[in-house]
Amino acid sequence: MFVEILTDQKKDTFIRRDAAFGLGRLQDTASVDIIISVAEREGRSSELNIRPYLEALSLMGGDKAKQYVQKFENSKEQTVRKLVRELLDKW
């Protein structure tokens, strides 16, 4: 259910973000690629939009999720850099 919501671009952005958090809380590591794909799409307009997806990935753990989060250590957005530092410190 969460995957369907997350990939449905007609759904409200905040509902899709909640679906990503749901997958993160379930530690559904099979969904890492989907979350990354949605984060990439939503981050095109602003890196600020990827924050919820980075948090969801951090809940899942794993190497691929961590590598994606690490990509934003030098984000142009201070808020994103701060979040990434916090997430990686807890990893």
N, C-alpha and C positions, 0 to 999 in steps of 0.2 A: 504494500500500500504506500509506504513512504517513498519508494523508488518511483512509482507512478506519479505521485504528486510532485516530486522533485523535478522530474523530466517534462512535466506538462507546462509549457511556456504560457499557457492561457491562465494558469493559476496565479493568484496574487503572489508577489515577491516574498512577502512575509510568511505566507503559508509554505512556500518552497523552502524558505530558511528553517522554518520549524521542522519540516520533514528531514532536512539535513541533520538537525540536532537530534531528531529521533533516531536516525540511523547511527549517529555517533554514540548516543547513549546505549544503543543495542550492540555497539561494537561490531557492526556489520561490515567487516573488512572487504567483503565482496563488492561493496558500494563505493570504495575509494575512488575508482576511476570515474564514476558517475558524478561524484561530488566535485572532483577536480574539473571535470568538463563544465559543470554548471558554474563553478567559481570563475573559470576562464571567461565564460560568456558574460557573466555579470560584472566582471572586473574590467571589461573593455572600456566602460564609461568612466570608472573610477576604482582605484584599488580599495577604496573604503568599502565598496560593496562586497568584497570577499571575506571580510572579517568573520561573519558567522560560519562560513564554510571552513575557514582555518580552525576555528574552535571545534567544529564537528570532527574534522580530521584528527585533531589532537586527542579527542575522546576515544578514537579508534586505535590510535597508536600504529605501530608498524613502520617499516623503513620507507615505503613509498609515500605514505602520508607525511612522514617527517621531512623527507626530501622536498616535497612540495611546499610545506610550510617554510622551510629554510630558504626557499627562493625569494622570500619577502623580507629577509633580514635587512636588506638595504633599500627597502621601499622608499619612494619619494614622500610617502605619507607618514608623518611621525606617529600617528595613532596606530597604523599597521605595524611599524617597526617595534613599538612598545608592546603590542599584543604578541607579536612573534617572539620577542625576548621572554615574555611571561610564559608562553606556551612551551617553548623549548626548555626553559628552566624546570618546568614540571614534568617534562618527558621522562 
